[in-house]
Amino acid sequence: MPTVNLTARTVGSLKPPLPKQQIDYWDDSLPGFGVRVSYMGTKTWVVMYGYNGRVRRHSFAKAAEMDLADARKLARKKLTSVREGHDPAADKAAARTARTFAELADEYLERHAKPLKKSWRQDERMIKQELLPRWKYVKPSDVSRRDVRALIESIVDRGAPIHANRMLALVRKIFNFAIEREWIDQNPCSQVKPMGREVPRDRVLNHDEIRSIWAALDKEEPPIQAAFRLRLMTAQRGGEVLQMRWDDLDLREKEGWWSMPASCVKNGRPHRVFLTEEAVKLLRELKTWYEQRIAEINVGRAKKHLEPRMMSEWVFPSPRASEPVAWVQKAAKRIRDASGVEFRPHDLRRTAASLMTGSGTSRDVLKKILNHVDRDITAVYDRYSYDAEKQKALTKWGRQLERILTEKPSEVVVPFPTKRAV
């Protein structure tokens, strides 16, 4: 068992031993950490430690999938856990015993996605729709690279290549989490590449398209109407609109403000959005609709001697009412079909931003409205709220949007083809 100075170059140069053998090389800077080289040339990170009077070896990742710096860091954590009374090898064996992908997905959501990702509901939705139907009762260690590739290709084949890329990224993240938690040794997503070409969208709706979408929304229920119209009226992100809470709204008679806490904002920074008179009216009418609906529901609940239902804190609650709705893609498809306009919900924000700058709103003010992170060094010292400028710009945009919605559809003129000069 040679002891060497483990570096990336050293690990890369280690040669396989004789057939049917394997050899461990131990790090001279971190006792108990090393790399095992098999006669097939596979290199695996290992730790060796004493537990209950016995020497234990524990392999935890392939060198091809985890670099030396990360392996050394993880090995240090494992050796520290031994001193605290844990046995990494036993933990690994226990994790592998009859645990399913469904259990892994639950643990990923509870211990990683929910504490660390504002978009965890999207992860949850993708897991329920795409992964659990395939792998719910499968052990994570039994999911192969071929299984992952088959999943991604099936999504591409149904015409959703970008969604396939998002799915691959999520699956890779879940299995990396599994490696960290000692469920598996290697990630089945290794060497599986994204299959969809990512092209940034630059779609800006014209006036006729805005009117068509707005009219199509009349056929939807008030919450869907409000969710889409507010995206266009305020130019805010869809996920942030869907997480709107009544307590964050100041709905005065003619104008109001929407104060987003950092926990509901993509970039983690509190944000204030001015609400025009029309936006306030829309939200007031939505609240009245909810109150009437809940009153009707509570009449039936009272007959069954059930506790009355309370108003949700969320402006756009999910059917469970304890959390906001996470996804409106089905509604978006209905609106596309009804309006005849091919658009994505995010196009509403881009359209509002583009038309605002086109009518004279400065890029600096627009950046504050959109709540984009300012990378300029002076932004560190600039704590001015820009409330007055945001109010002026959004009021101007509100008037412009009203003109767009009330003007007549543009006439399409088809020019005659001109003859080319000989």
PyMOL commands that set and color helices and strands:
alter all, ss='L'
color gray80, all
select helices_A, chain A and resi 8-13+68-83+88-96+101-116+120-135+140-142+145-157+161-180+207-217+222-234+238-242+246-248+262-264+277-303+329-339+346-358+363-370+377-380+387-406
alter helices_A, ss='H'
color red, helices_A
select strands_A, chain A and resi 3-4+22-27+33-38+43-51+54-62+249-251+256-260+271-275
alter strands_A, ss='S'
color yellow, strands_A
deselect
rebuild
show_as cartoon
